[in-house]
């Protein structure tokens, strides 16, 4: 994450006066009732933030499951679901969002807030830049999930303690930003603010690259002739490393397509480090191999928040949310 001072300046300036929201009745329409949409429904109902939940899903089986599981109060068509509602949350694959978002903005009322939960943002934001309801739209990305999909994968507290990214907040109406902030706070999330391009660049490294690497690792192991023996020997370490390879192609193929430039950049960096590790073993440079492992071990303290500059970044970026 870069340009932290600018985040602070913009955020502080925009919050120079408090913006209060009183919620008596909150009707929320969720488009996409899988892991993300279903998990949000669970927590928004539990917290009392949503008083009525409407579900929209092109998959009739998923829609019926979501209704049976009590994730939503009723299911509706897209046209029915996005009219006469306070908030629309889009939780479908990013290629589907690209097609659906303009249709939703065409149909909502003037006070309705729209937000999407997709992992790639720039191409989506650009597609509705000139839409008359652009101010109603808040591009967002809650950084959470599992390798599972569908309504039955929905779980409580999936988002608690995680970070939600709000993009290009200066292009959204303040009342819509405030409502989405309240939404994420009810999910127990911290909030980061950045441009859609910066979001795509950052998530290419911390989210998209790990999935690409897991897909490649799974293919590498399956390509081995005596792979049945390998899988018999597979331990927890292998299973946790390759877990992401079980993620649905319907979700990840479009993400790689939409964020192709930054994912390629991340893969190039990763491949460079893989080659460096391979070469030091090939050349029996054991001292360098030790150094590479020691360098990698520093990730432990970074993830634990023990690195001063990272803690400072968290204070500046992810803690700037309204109470």
DRENDO-1510 file (C-alpha; in Angstrom, 1 decimal, always signed):
<recs>
REC; n; res; u; v; w
REC; 1; UNK; +0.0; +0.0; +0.0 .
REC; 2; UNK; +1.4; +3.4; -1.0 .
REC; 3; UNK; +0.7; +7.1; -0.6 .
REC; 4; UNK; -0.5; +6.6; +3.0 .
REC; 5; UNK; -0.4; +10.3; +3.8 .
REC; 6; UNK; -2.8; +11.1; +1.0 .
REC; 7; UNK; -5.3; +8.5; +2.4 .
REC; 8; UNK; -5.2; +10.3; +5.7 .
REC; 9; UNK; -5.6; +13.7; +4.2 .
REC; 10; UNK; -8.5; +12.8; +2.0 .
REC; 11; UNK; -10.2; +10.8; +4.7 .
REC; 12; UNK; -9.8; +13.4; +7.4 .
REC; 13; UNK; -11.0; +16.1; +5.2 .
REC; 14; UNK; -14.1; +14.2; +4.1 .
REC; 15; UNK; -14.9; +13.4; +7.8 .
REC; 16; UNK; -14.4; +16.9; +9.0 .
REC; 17; UNK; -18.1; +16.8; +10.1 .
REC; 18; UNK; -19.8; +13.7; +11.5 .
REC; 19; UNK; -22.3; +11.9; +9.3 .
REC; 20; UNK; -25.0; +10.1; +11.2 .
REC; 21; UNK; -27.3; +7.3; +9.9 .
REC; 22; UNK; -30.4; +6.3; +11.7 .
REC; 23; UNK; -31.6; +2.9; +10.7 .
REC; 24; UNK; -35.2; +2.0; +11.5 .
REC; 25; UNK; -35.9; -0.3; +8.6 .
REC; 26; UNK; -33.2; -1.5; +6.3 .
REC; 27; UNK; -34.2; -3.5; +3.2 .
REC; 28; UNK; -31.1; -5.0; +1.6 .
REC; 29; UNK; -31.1; -6.9; -1.7 .
REC; 30; UNK; -28.2; -9.3; -2.2 .
REC; 31; UNK; -27.5; -10.3; -5.8 .
REC; 32; UNK; -25.6; -13.6; -5.6 .
REC; 33; UNK; -26.4; -16.0; -2.7 .
REC; 34; UNK; -23.1; -17.9; -2.5 .
REC; 35; UNK; -20.3; -17.8; +0.1 .
REC; 36; UNK; -19.9; -14.1; +0.2 .
REC; 37; UNK; -23.5; -13.0; -0.3 .
REC; 38; UNK; -24.8; -15.7; +2.0 .
REC; 39; UNK; -22.3; -15.0; +4.8 .
REC; 40; UNK; -23.1; -11.3; +4.6 .
REC; 41; UNK; -26.8; -12.1; +4.9 .
REC; 42; UNK; -26.2; -14.2; +8.0 .
REC; 43; UNK; -24.2; -11.5; +9.8 .
REC; 44; UNK; -26.3; -8.6; +8.7 .
REC; 45; UNK; -29.4; -10.3; +10.1 .
REC; 46; UNK; -27.7; -11.3; +13.3 .
REC; 47; UNK; -26.5; -7.8; +14.0 .
REC; 48; UNK; -29.9; -6.3; +13.2 .
REC; 49; UNK; -28.4; -4.1; +10.5 .
REC; 50; UNK; -30.8; -5.6; +7.9 .
REC; 51; UNK; -34.5; -5.8; +8.8 .
REC; 52; UNK; -35.4; -7.4; +5.5 .
REC; 53; UNK; -33.2; -9.4; +3.1 .
REC; 54; UNK; -34.2; -10.0; -0.5 .
REC; 55; UNK; -32.2; -12.6; -2.5 .
REC; 56; UNK; -31.5; -12.6; -6.3 .
REC; 57; UNK; -29.7; -15.5; -7.9 .
REC; 58; UNK; -29.7; -16.7; -11.5 .
REC; 59; UNK; -29.2; -20.2; -10.2 .
REC; 60; UNK; -32.7; -21.4; -9.1 .
REC; 61; UNK; -31.3; -24.2; -7.0 .
REC; 62; UNK; -29.1; -21.7; -5.1 .
REC; 63; UNK; -32.0; -19.4; -4.6 .
REC; 64; UNK; -34.2; -22.2; -3.2 .
REC; 65; UNK; -31.3; -23.3; -0.9 .
REC; 66; UNK; -30.8; -19.7; +0.4 .
REC; 67; UNK; -34.5; -19.4; +1.2 .
REC; 68; UNK; -34.6; -22.8; +2.9 .
REC; 69; UNK; -31.5; -22.0; +5.0 .
REC; 70; UNK; -33.1; -18.7; +6.0 .
REC; 71; UNK; -30.4; -16.6; +4.5 .
REC; 72; UNK; -33.0; -14.3; +2.9 .
REC; 73; UNK; -36.6; -13.6; +3.6 .
REC; 74; UNK; -37.7; -13.9; +0.0 .
REC; 75; UNK; -36.2; -14.3; -3.5 .
REC; 76; UNK; -37.0; -12.1; -6.4 .
REC; 77; UNK; -36.0; -11.3; -10.0 .
REC; 78; UNK; -33.3; -8.7; -10.5 .
REC; 79; UNK; -35.8; -6.1; -11.6 .
REC; 80; UNK; -38.0; -6.8; -8.6 .
REC; 81; UNK; -35.2; -7.0; -6.1 .
REC; 82; UNK; -33.4; -3.8; -6.9 .
REC; 83; UNK; -36.6; -1.6; -6.9 .
REC; 84; UNK; -37.9; -0.2; -3.6 .
REC; 85; UNK; -34.8; -1.3; -1.7 .
REC; 86; UNK; -32.4; +0.7; +0.5 .
REC; 87; UNK; -29.2; -1.1; -0.5 .
REC; 88; UNK; -28.1; -3.5; -3.2 .
REC; 89; UNK; -25.1; -5.7; -2.6 .
REC; 90; UNK; -23.6; -7.5; -5.6 .
REC; 91; UNK; -21.8; -10.7; -4.8 .
REC; 92; UNK; -21.3; -12.5; -8.1 .
REC; 93; UNK; -18.3; -13.3; -10.3 .
REC; 94; UNK; -16.6; -10.1; -11.6 .
REC; 95; UNK; -17.5; -10.8; -15.2 .
REC; 96; UNK; -21.2; -11.1; -14.3 .
REC; 97; UNK; -20.9; -7.9; -12.2 .
REC; 98; UNK; -19.6; -6.1; -15.2 .
REC; 99; UNK; -22.8; -6.9; -17.1 .
REC; 100; UNK; -25.2; -6.5; -14.2 .
REC; 101; UNK; -24.0; -3.3; -12.5 .
REC; 102; UNK; -25.2; -0.9; -15.2 .
REC; 103; UNK; -28.6; -2.6; -15.3 .
REC; 104; UNK; -28.9; -2.2; -11.5 .
REC; 105; UNK; -27.9; +1.4; -11.6 .
REC; 106; UNK; -30.6; +2.0; -14.4 .
REC; 107; UNK; -33.3; +0.6; -12.2 .
REC; 108; UNK; -32.6; +1.8; -8.6 .
REC; 109; UNK; -34.3; +4.7; -6.9 .
REC; 110; UNK; -32.4; +7.9; -6.3 .
REC; 111; UNK; -31.7; +7.1; -2.6 .
REC; 112; UNK; -30.6; +3.5; -3.1 .
REC; 113; UNK; -27.0; +2.6; -2.3 .
REC; 114; UNK; -25.2; +0.0; -4.5 .
REC; 115; UNK; -22.0; -1.8; -3.7 .
REC; 116; UNK; -20.2; -4.8; -5.2 .
REC; 117; UNK; -17.9; -7.2; -3.4 .
REC; 118; UNK; -15.6; -8.1; -6.4 .
REC; 119; UNK; -11.9; -8.7; -6.3 .
REC; 120; UNK; -11.1; -6.7; -9.4 .
REC; 121; UNK; -12.2; -3.1; -9.6 .
REC; 122; UNK; -10.7; -0.8; -12.2 .
REC; 123; UNK; -12.4; -2.2; -15.3 .
REC; 124; UNK; -15.7; -2.3; -13.4 .
REC; 125; UNK; -15.5; +1.3; -12.1 .
REC; 126; UNK; -14.5; +2.6; -15.6 .
REC; 127; UNK; -17.6; +0.9; -17.1 .
REC; 128; UNK; -20.0; +3.0; -15.1 .
REC; 129; UNK; -17.9; +6.2; -14.8 .
REC; 130; UNK; -20.4; +8.3; -16.8 .
REC; 131; UNK; -23.6; +6.7; -15.4 .
REC; 132; UNK; -26.2; +9.1; -14.0 .
REC; 133; UNK; -26.3; +7.1; -10.8 .
REC; 134; UNK; -22.5; +6.8; -10.3 .
REC; 135; UNK; -22.8; +8.6; -7.0 .
REC; 136; UNK; -25.0; +5.8; -5.7 .
REC; 137; UNK; -22.3; +3.2; -6.3 .
REC; 138; UNK; -19.6; +2.4; -3.8 .
REC; 139; UNK; -16.9; +0.0; -5.2 .
REC; 140; UNK; -15.8; -2.3; -2.4 .
REC; 141; UNK; -13.9; -5.5; -1.7 .
REC; 142; UNK; -14.1; -7.4; +1.6 .
REC; 143; UNK; -10.8; -9.3; +1.9 .
REC; 144; UNK; -12.2; -12.6; +3.1 .
REC; 145; UNK; -13.4; -16.0; +1.8 .
REC; 146; UNK; -12.8; -19.7; +1.6 .
REC; 147; UNK; -12.3; -22.2; -1.2 .
REC; 148; UNK; -16.0; -23.3; -0.9 .
REC; 149; UNK; -19.0; -21.9; -2.8 .
REC; 150; UNK; -22.8; -21.8; -2.9 .
REC; 151; UNK; -25.4; -21.0; -0.2 .
REC; 152; UNK; -24.4; -24.0; +1.9 .
REC; 153; UNK; -20.9; -22.6; +2.3 .
REC; 154; UNK; -22.2; -19.4; +4.0 .
REC; 155; UNK; -20.9; -19.0; +7.5 .
REC; 156; UNK; -21.2; -16.5; +10.4 .
REC; 157; UNK; -18.3; -14.2; +11.2 .
REC; 158; UNK; -16.5; -14.9; +7.9 .
REC; 159; UNK; -15.5; -11.2; +7.7 .
REC; 160; UNK; -14.8; -10.4; +11.4 .
REC; 161; UNK; -11.3; -9.0; +11.9 .
REC; 162; UNK; -10.6; -8.7; +8.2 .
REC; 163; UNK; -10.1; -5.7; +6.0 .
REC; 164; UNK; -12.6; -4.2; +3.5 .
REC; 165; UNK; -11.4; -1.9; +0.8 .
REC; 166; UNK; -13.5; +1.0; -0.4 .
REC; 167; UNK; -12.3; +2.4; -3.7 .
REC; 168; UNK; -12.5; +5.9; -5.3 .
REC; 169; UNK; -14.6; +7.2; -2.4 .
REC; 170; UNK; -14.5; +10.8; -3.9 .
REC; 171; UNK; -16.6; +9.6; -6.7 .
REC; 172; UNK; -19.4; +8.3; -4.5 .
REC; 173; UNK; -22.0; +10.3; -2.6 .
REC; 174; UNK; -21.1; +10.8; +1.1 .
REC; 175; UNK; -24.4; +9.2; +2.3 .
REC; 176; UNK; -23.7; +6.1; +0.3 .
REC; 177; UNK; -20.1; +5.9; +1.5 .
REC; 178; UNK; -21.3; +6.2; +5.1 .
REC; 179; UNK; -23.9; +3.5; +4.7 .
REC; 180; UNK; -21.3; +1.0; +3.2 .
REC; 181; UNK; -18.9; +1.9; +6.1 .
REC; 182; UNK; -21.7; +1.1; +8.6 .
REC; 183; UNK; -22.3; -2.2; +6.7 .
REC; 184; UNK; -18.6; -3.3; +7.1 .
REC; 185; UNK; -18.5; -2.2; +10.7 .
REC; 186; UNK; -21.5; -4.4; +11.4 .
REC; 187; UNK; -19.5; -7.3; +9.8 .
REC; 188; UNK; -16.7; -6.6; +12.2 .
REC; 189; UNK; -14.3; -5.3; +9.5 .
REC; 190; UNK; -11.6; -2.6; +9.4 .
REC; 191; UNK; -11.7; -0.4; +6.3 .
REC; 192; UNK; -9.0; +0.7; +3.9 .
REC; 193; UNK; -9.4; +3.4; +1.3 .
REC; 194; UNK; -7.6; +3.5; -2.0 .
REC; 195; UNK; -8.1; +4.0; -5.7 .
REC; 196; UNK; -9.5; +1.1; -7.8 .
REC; 197; UNK; -6.2; +0.8; -9.6 .
REC; 198; UNK; -4.2; +0.6; -6.3 .
REC; 199; UNK; -6.7; -2.0; -5.1 .
REC; 200; UNK; -6.1; -4.2; -8.2 .
REC; 201; UNK; -2.4; -3.8; -7.9 .
REC; 202; UNK; -2.3; -4.7; -4.2 .
REC; 203; UNK; -4.7; -7.7; -4.4 .
REC; 204; UNK; -2.8; -9.1; -7.3 .
REC; 205; UNK; +0.0; -9.8; -4.9 .
REC; 206; UNK; -1.8; -10.8; -1.7 .
REC; 207; UNK; -4.9; -12.6; -3.2 .
REC; 208; UNK; -4.7; -13.3; -6.9 .
REC; 209; UNK; -1.0; -14.5; -6.9 .
REC; 210; UNK; -1.6; -17.1; -4.1 .
REC; 211; UNK; -4.5; -18.5; -6.1 .
REC; 212; UNK; -2.5; -18.7; -9.3 .
REC; 213; UNK; +0.4; -20.3; -7.5 .
REC; 214; UNK; -2.0; -22.9; -5.9 .
REC; 215; UNK; -3.6; -23.8; -9.3 .
REC; 216; UNK; -0.1; -24.2; -10.7 .
REC; 217; UNK; +1.1; -26.3; -7.8 .
REC; 218; UNK; -2.0; -28.6; -8.0 .
REC; 219; UNK; -1.3; -29.1; -11.8 .
REC; 220; UNK; +2.4; -29.8; -11.2 .
REC; 221; UNK; +1.7; -32.5; -8.6 .
REC; 222; UNK; -1.1; -34.1; -10.8 .
REC; 223; UNK; +1.3; -34.2; -13.7 .
REC; 224; UNK; +3.6; -36.6; -11.9 .
REC; 225; UNK; +3.3; -40.2; -13.1 .
REC; 226; UNK; +3.2; -41.8; -9.7 .
REC; 227; UNK; +0.9; -39.2; -8.3 .
REC; 228; UNK; -1.3; -41.6; -6.4 .
REC; 229; UNK; +1.7; -42.4; -4.1 .
REC; 230; UNK; +2.3; -38.7; -3.6 .
REC; 231; UNK; -1.3; -38.1; -2.6 .
REC; 232; UNK; -1.1; -41.0; -0.1 .
REC; 233; UNK; +1.8; -39.2; +1.5 .
REC; 234; UNK; +0.2; -35.7; +1.4 .
REC; 235; UNK; +0.3; -34.1; +4.8 .
REC; 236; UNK; -1.2; -31.0; +6.4 .
REC; 237; UNK; +1.4; -28.8; +4.9 .
REC; 238; UNK; +0.6; -29.8; +1.3 .
REC; 239; UNK; -3.1; -29.7; +1.9 .
REC; 240; UNK; -3.0; -26.2; +3.3 .
REC; 241; UNK; -0.7; -24.9; +0.5 .
REC; 242; UNK; -2.9; -26.3; -2.3 .
REC; 243; UNK; -6.2; -25.6; -0.6 .
REC; 244; UNK; -6.8; -22.5; -2.8 .
REC; 245; UNK; -6.7; -24.7; -5.9 .
REC; 246; UNK; -10.2; -26.0; -4.9 .
REC; 247; UNK; -11.6; -22.5; -5.6 .
REC; 248; UNK; -14.2; -22.3; -8.3 .
REC; 249; UNK; -13.0; -21.5; -11.8 .
REC; 250; UNK; -16.3; -19.5; -12.4 .
REC; 251; UNK; -15.0; -17.0; -9.9 .
REC; 252; UNK; -11.3; -17.0; -10.5 .
REC; 253; UNK; -11.1; -17.2; -14.3 .
REC; 254; UNK; -12.8; -13.8; -14.6 .
REC; 255; UNK; -10.6; -12.2; -11.9 .
REC; 256; UNK; -7.5; -13.2; -13.8 .
REC; 257; UNK; -9.0; -11.8; -17.0 .
REC; 258; UNK; -10.0; -8.5; -15.5 .
REC; 259; UNK; -6.8; -8.0; -13.5 .
REC; 260; UNK; -4.5; -9.6; -16.1 .
REC; 261; UNK; -1.8; -6.9; -16.1 .
REC; 262; UNK; -1.2; -6.8; -12.4 .
REC; 263; UNK; -1.4; -10.6; -12.0 .
REC; 264; UNK; +1.2; -11.1; -14.7 .
REC; 265; UNK; +3.4; -8.6; -12.8 .
REC; 266; UNK; +2.9; -10.5; -9.6 .
REC; 267; UNK; +3.6; -13.8; -11.3 .
REC; 268; UNK; +6.8; -12.4; -12.9 .
REC; 269; UNK; +8.1; -11.4; -9.4 .
REC; 270; UNK; +7.1; -14.8; -8.0 .
REC; 271; UNK; +8.8; -16.7; -10.8 .
REC; 272; UNK; +12.0; -14.7; -10.3 .
REC; 273; UNK; +12.1; -15.7; -6.7 .
REC; 274; UNK; +11.3; -19.4; -7.6 .
REC; 275; UNK; +14.1; -19.4; -10.1 .
REC; 276; UNK; +16.5; -17.9; -7.5 .
REC; 277; UNK; +15.6; -20.6; -5.1 .
REC; 278; UNK; +15.9; -23.3; -7.7 .
REC; 279; UNK; +19.3; -22.0; -8.9 .
REC; 280; UNK; +20.9; -21.9; -5.5 .
REC; 281; UNK; +20.0; -25.6; -5.0 .
REC; 282; UNK; +21.1; -26.5; -8.5 .
REC; 283; UNK; +24.4; -24.8; -8.0 .
REC; 284; UNK; +24.8; -26.2; -4.4 .
REC; 285; UNK; +25.0; -22.7; -3.1 .
REC; 286; UNK; +23.8; -23.7; +0.4 .
REC; 287; UNK; +24.8; -20.4; +2.0 .
REC; 288; UNK; +22.5; -18.5; -0.3 .
REC; 289; UNK; +19.7; -21.0; +0.1 .
REC; 290; UNK; +20.0; -20.4; +3.9 .
REC; 291; UNK; +19.8; -16.7; +3.4 .
REC; 292; UNK; +16.7; -17.0; +1.2 .
REC; 293; UNK; +14.9; -19.1; +3.9 .
REC; 294; UNK; +16.0; -16.6; +6.6 .
REC; 295; UNK; +14.7; -13.7; +4.5 .
REC; 296; UNK; +11.4; -15.5; +3.9 .
REC; 297; UNK; +11.0; -16.2; +7.7 .
REC; 298; UNK; +10.7; -12.5; +8.3 .
REC; 299; UNK; +7.2; -12.7; +7.0 .
REC; 300; UNK; +6.3; -14.2; +10.4 .
REC; 301; UNK; +6.9; -10.9; +12.2 .
REC; 302; UNK; +5.3; -8.8; +9.4 .
REC; 303; UNK; +2.1; -10.8; +9.6 .
REC; 304; UNK; +2.2; -10.7; +13.4 .
REC; 305; UNK; +2.3; -6.8; +13.2 .
REC; 306; UNK; +5.7; -6.6; +14.8 .
REC; 307; UNK; +7.3; -4.6; +12.0 .
REC; 308; UNK; +7.0; -0.9; +13.0 .
REC; 309; UNK; +6.4; +0.5; +9.5 .
REC; 310; UNK; +3.6; -2.0; +8.8 .
REC; 311; UNK; +1.9; -1.2; +12.1 .
REC; 312; UNK; +2.2; +2.5; +11.1 .
REC; 313; UNK; +0.5; +1.7; +7.8 .
REC; 314; UNK; -2.3; -0.1; +9.5 .
REC; 315; UNK; -2.9; +2.9; +11.8 .
REC; 316; UNK; -3.1; +5.2; +8.8 .
REC; 317; UNK; -5.1; +3.1; +6.4 .
REC; 318; UNK; -7.2; +0.4; +8.0 .
REC; 319; UNK; -8.2; +2.2; +11.2 .
REC; 320; UNK; -9.7; +5.2; +9.5 .
REC; 321; UNK; -13.3; +4.2; +9.8 .
REC; 322; UNK; -16.3; +6.0; +11.3 .
REC; 323; UNK; -17.8; +4.8; +14.6 .
</recs>
